Amino acid sequence: MSEGFGALKRILKGEARPGILPLQETEKFPHPDRETFYDDYVEHRDSPIKSIITMTGCPYQCTYCYNSSTPKDIASNMPADIADKLAKSMGLGGRLFPHNVRSVEDVVNEGKEIIKSWSTKVIYFQDDVHAFDLQKWMPSFAKIWPDKVGIPYHAQMRWEMTAQPKRLDLLCEAGCFGLTLAIESADPVVRTEVLDRRMHTDLMYKGMRDIIDRGLRVRTEQITALPYGATTIPTVMNLEADLQLIELNVDLRRKTGGPTMAWASTLAPYKGTKLGEYCKKYGHYNGNNSDVPDTFFERSVMRFPNQWVGIHLDKLKDNPNFWLDEGELNRYRNQNAELRRNFNFFTLVPEGHKLAESYLKSQATFSYERLGIETEAHLRALTLNDKEAEKILGKIQIIRENIKAEHLQDDSILRDINYLVPYFACLPKGELAMKRAIRYSVQEINSNGNGNTNGIKSRTLSTAVRHHLYDKVLYETDSRNSEYVHMPESQRFASKV
């Protein structure tokens, strides 16, 4: 259990007995064996983005995260002797995953190995909260990383951490060009009571503005299909709550210029996390996780109340009158899946929350044709007062003209591409996104071997667009950094990336 470095050593040495191995003490991170890993997984070796982790044990306790659980939380689910041993484990500090931070020297050495041995344009620091230590770690890292490694990077952190200008300035000095920050819920009551994320909404606006003003790109994250209805104060629920997230991102873009990209997932109610136990307590989910998908990008497996009840929902969880019936539940699950697939698209459309609401609430079947027609009509209705909408309409005409040069032989793919022109026009570098969607669809047909297709599958489209936004927008470095990365070490990151 926990970080497992010591436990794995004991297993490899034959010193461990079968069973649960609690953490006994924290220890230094081992240096990763990338060479062996990349021999087995060439797609990761060849990716221009390489990941590094500098710490475990996030100091926050979001309820959906592994880090929310304490030894006491899980003691009832294991044998008494193991629970006792876990409670007495050294170095936990009351957490299953203690705060364990790598030295700047170790992180830099890993970075140097990467640039020496493998083609790399971007480093993604996968820490839950990068640059948490403002006193020693981050000032040292900002001084050493640019000279010794010099690869620009993307990182993750909390909104609370953006309140210190010093941190944002050090990020720029170190070569950070983008951040991922989680919103999760647009409602402060849900953030506080359900997710244990107590930041004020105003902090997001100020933080986003300060980040964008420094020239950084931003990806927001949010969780849709959360367990609603049991808060102490009434909140919007289900689809209305999901739409509220789109509206918040649209408003952030209008007022601050960010986010660059808005990413959404559907909640997976994992057992053992505090949110998983919350879902069980109030009746949103009572499974054993065998039905939970492998990714966050599938239909929800939870059920949802049809009205706000409050903290007594646990007493009514067996009463069907308080839950969506089978037809309503199936409809919401479909609406949520469609919203999640198109979440970033809706946030990029001017007044996109209004388009999302009309599209998702309609009784008509979801389709590329409907999405394209309704998007273009939405934009035309805005053109009198919205220059961005007028600009997108101009891009629609350009993309339609360029489709002719694609020489598509598959009629169903050509049909869907024509339907999706307004969709692509709303994306940054939308024509490139369109070309990638075509390429992925053709590759899928060829891999099937039978030549049959029913057009562009929704998963293929969302994957192509996500990869496009990562490669050409969020993590793109070619236009700004291709020469920059090869500067002499003393000149790298002399100015803000």
Backbone hydrogen bonds, N-H to C=O, Kabsch-Sander energy under -0.5 kcal/mol:
donor,donor_aa,acceptor,acceptor_aa,energy
4,G,1,M,-0.6
8,L,4,G,-2.5
9,K,5,F,-1.6
10,R,6,G,-2.0
11,I,7,A,-2.2
12,L,8,L,-2.6
13,K,9,K,-1.9
14,G,11,I,-1.3
15,E,10,R,-2.8
16,A,10,R,-0.9
34,R,32,P,-1.4
37,F,33,D,-1.5
38,Y,34,R,-3.5
39,D,35,E,-1.7
40,D,36,T,-1.4
41,Y,37,F,-1.9
44,H,41,Y,-1.0
45,R,41,Y,-1.6
46,D,42,V,-2.7
47,S,43,E,-0.6
50,K,48,P,-0.5
50,K,122,V,-2.3
52,I,124,Y,-2.0
56,T,100,N,-1.8
63,T,195,L,-1.6
65,C,62,C,-1.7
68,S,65,C,-1.9
69,S,66,Y,-1.2
74,I,70,T,-1.3
75,A,71,P,-0.8
75,A,72,K,-0.5
77,N,74,I,-1.6
78,M,75,A,-1.3
83,A,79,P,-2.5
84,D,80,A,-2.4
85,K,81,D,-2.1
86,L,82,I,-2.8
87,A,83,A,-2.3
88,K,84,D,-1.3
89,S,86,L,-1.3
90,M,24,Q,-1.0
92,L,89,S,-0.6
95,R,92,L,-1.5
96,L,69,S,-1.4
100,N,56,T,-2.2
100,N,98,P,-0.6
102,R,54,T,-3.1
107,V,103,S,-1.9
108,V,104,V,-2.7
109,N,105,E,-2.3
110,E,106,D,-1.9
111,G,107,V,-2.2
112,K,108,V,-2.6
113,E,109,N,-2.0
114,I,110,E,-2.0
115,I,111,G,-2.2
116,K,112,K,-1.5
117,S,113,E,-1.8
118,W,114,I,-2.8
121,K,48,P,-3.0
122,V,48,P,-2.2
123,I,152,P,-1.9
124,Y,50,K,-2.6
125,F,123,I,-0.6
125,F,154,H,-2.8
126,Q,52,I,-2.5
126,Q,124,Y,-0.8
130,H,127,D,-0.5
130,H,156,Q,-3.1
132,F,129,V,-0.8
134,L,132,F,-0.9
138,M,133,D,-2.2
140,S,136,K,-2.0
141,F,137,W,-2.7
142,A,138,M,-2.9
143,K,139,P,-1.0
144,I,140,S,-2.1
145,W,141,F,-2.6
148,K,144,I,-2.6
149,V,145,W,-2.7
150,G,145,W,-2.1
153,Y,175,G,-1.8
154,H,123,I,-2.5
155,A,178,G,-1.8
157,M,180,T,-1.9
161,M,158,R,-0.9
162,T,159,W,-1.6
163,A,160,E,-1.1
164,Q,161,M,-0.8
167,R,164,Q,-0.9
168,L,164,Q,-1.4
169,D,165,P,-2.5
170,L,166,K,-2.4
171,L,167,R,-2.2
172,C,168,L,-1.8
173,E,169,D,-2.2
174,A,170,L,-2.2
175,G,171,L,-0.9
175,G,172,C,-0.7
176,C,171,L,-2.7
177,F,153,Y,-2.6
178,G,153,Y,-0.9
179,L,217,R,-2.6
180,T,155,A,-2.3
181,L,179,L,-0.5
181,L,219,R,-2.4
182,A,157,M,-0.5
183,I,221,E,-3.2
184,E,221,E,-1.9
185,S,183,I,-2.6
191,R,187,D,-2.5
192,T,188,P,-2.1
193,E,189,V,-3.0
194,V,190,V,-1.9
195,L,190,V,-1.8
196,D,192,T,-0.5
197,R,191,R,-3.5
198,R,196,D,-0.5
203,L,200,H,-1.0
204,M,200,H,-0.7
204,M,201,T,-1.1
205,Y,201,T,-1.3
206,K,202,D,-2.3
207,G,203,L,-2.8
208,M,204,M,-2.8
209,R,205,Y,-2.2
210,D,206,K,-2.5
211,I,207,G,-2.2
212,I,208,M,-2.8
213,D,209,R,-2.5
214,R,210,D,-0.7
214,R,211,I,-0.8
215,G,212,I,-2.1
216,L,211,I,-1.7
217,R,177,F,-2.3
219,R,179,L,-2.5
220,T,261,M,-2.2
221,E,181,L,-1.5
222,Q,263,W,-1.2
223,I,184,E,-1.3
224,T,222,Q,-0.5
224,T,265,S,-3.0
228,Y,226,L,-0.9
240,E,237,M,-1.4
241,A,237,M,-0.7
242,D,238,N,-2.0
243,L,239,L,-2.7
244,Q,240,E,-1.7
245,L,241,A,-1.2
246,I,242,D,-1.3
247,E,243,L,-2.5
248,L,244,Q,-2.1
249,N,245,L,-2.0
250,V,246,I,-2.6
251,D,247,E,-2.5
252,L,248,L,-2.4
253,R,249,N,-2.3
254,R,250,V,-2.1
255,K,251,D,-2.1
256,T,252,L,-2.6
257,G,252,L,-0.7
257,G,253,R,-1.3
258,G,252,L,-0.7
260,T,218,V,-2.1
261,M,218,V,-1.9
263,W,220,T,-3.2
263,W,261,M,-0.5
265,S,222,Q,-2.1
266,T,296,F,-2.2
267,L,224,T,-2.1
270,Y,268,A,-2.1
273,T,270,Y,-1.2
275,L,63,T,-2.7
277,E,273,T,-2.0
278,Y,274,K,-2.0
279,C,275,L,-2.5
280,K,276,G,-1.7
281,K,277,E,-2.7
282,Y,278,Y,-2.2
283,G,279,C,-0.7
283,G,280,K,-0.6
284,H,279,C,-1.6
285,Y,279,C,-1.6
292,V,289,N,-1.0
303,R,284,H,-2.3
306,N,322,F,-1.6
307,Q,322,F,-0.6
309,V,229,G,-2.1
310,G,229,G,-3.3
313,L,310,G,-1.9
314,D,311,I,-0.6
315,K,312,H,-1.4
316,L,312,H,-0.6
316,L,313,L,-1.2
319,N,316,L,-2.1
322,F,319,N,-1.7
323,W,320,P,-1.5
324,L,304,F,-2.7
329,L,325,D,-3.2
330,N,326,E,-2.3
331,R,327,G,-2.0
332,Y,328,E,-2.6
333,R,329,L,-2.5
334,N,330,N,-2.0
335,Q,331,R,-2.7
336,N,332,Y,-3.1
337,A,333,R,-2.1
338,E,334,N,-2.2
339,L,335,Q,-2.6
340,R,336,N,-2.8
341,R,337,A,-2.1
342,N,338,E,-1.6
343,F,340,R,-1.0
346,F,342,N,-2.6
347,T,343,F,-1.8
348,L,344,N,-1.3
348,L,345,F,-0.8
349,V,345,F,-0.9
352,G,349,V,-2.0
354,K,351,E,-1.3
355,L,351,E,-1.1
356,A,352,G,-2.7
357,E,353,H,-2.1
358,S,354,K,-2.1
359,Y,355,L,-2.5
360,L,356,A,-2.8
361,K,357,E,-2.1
362,S,358,S,-0.8
371,L,367,S,-2.5
372,G,368,Y,-2.7
373,I,369,E,-2.5
374,E,370,R,-2.9
375,T,371,L,-2.0
376,E,372,G,-2.2
377,A,373,I,-2.2
378,H,374,E,-2.2
379,L,375,T,-2.4
380,R,376,E,-2.3
381,A,377,A,-1.8
382,L,378,H,-0.7
382,L,379,L,-0.9
383,T,379,L,-0.8
383,T,380,R,-0.6
385,N,382,L,-1.8
386,D,382,L,-1.3
390,E,386,D,-1.6
391,K,387,K,-2.2
392,I,388,E,-2.2
393,L,389,A,-2.1
394,G,390,E,-1.5
395,K,391,K,-1.6
396,I,392,I,-1.9
397,Q,393,L,-1.3
398,I,394,G,-1.5
399,I,395,K,-2.7
400,R,396,I,-2.1
401,E,397,Q,-1.7
402,N,398,I,-1.9
403,I,399,I,-1.5
404,K,400,R,-0.5
404,K,401,E,-0.7
405,A,402,N,-1.3
406,E,403,I,-1.9
407,H,404,K,-0.7
411,D,409,Q,-0.8
414,L,410,D,-2.3
415,R,411,D,-2.5
416,D,412,S,-2.0
417,I,413,I,-2.6
418,N,414,L,-2.2
419,Y,415,R,-2.0
420,L,416,D,-2.1
421,V,418,N,-0.9
424,F,420,L,-2.6
425,A,421,V,-2.4
426,C,422,P,-1.0
426,C,423,Y,-0.8
427,L,424,F,-1.3
430,G,427,L,-1.2
432,L,429,K,-1.1
433,A,429,K,-1.4
434,M,430,G,-2.3
435,K,431,E,-2.1
436,R,432,L,-2.0
437,A,433,A,-2.3
438,I,434,M,-2.2
439,R,435,K,-2.5
440,Y,436,R,-2.9
441,S,437,A,-1.9
442,V,438,I,-2.5
443,Q,439,R,-2.5
444,E,440,Y,-2.1
445,I,441,S,-2.0
446,N,442,V,-2.6
447,S,443,Q,-2.3
448,N,444,E,-1.5
449,G,445,I,-1.2
451,G,445,I,-0.8
454,N,455,G,-0.5
457,K,455,G,-0.6
461,L,457,K,-2.5
462,S,458,S,-2.5
463,T,459,R,-2.3
464,A,460,T,-2.5
465,V,461,L,-2.6
466,R,462,S,-2.3
467,H,463,T,-2.6
468,H,464,A,-2.3
469,L,465,V,-2.7
470,Y,466,R,-2.1
471,D,467,H,-3.0
472,K,468,H,-3.2
473,V,469,L,-1.1
474,L,469,L,-3.4
475,Y,470,Y,-2.4
481,N,477,T,-3.6
482,S,477,T,-0.7
482,S,478,D,-1.1
485,V,481,N,-2.8
486,H,483,E,-0.9
487,M,484,Y,-1.5
491,Q,488,P,-1.9
492,R,488,P,-1.0
492,R,489,E,-0.6
494,A,491,Q,-1.6
497,V,172,C,-0.6
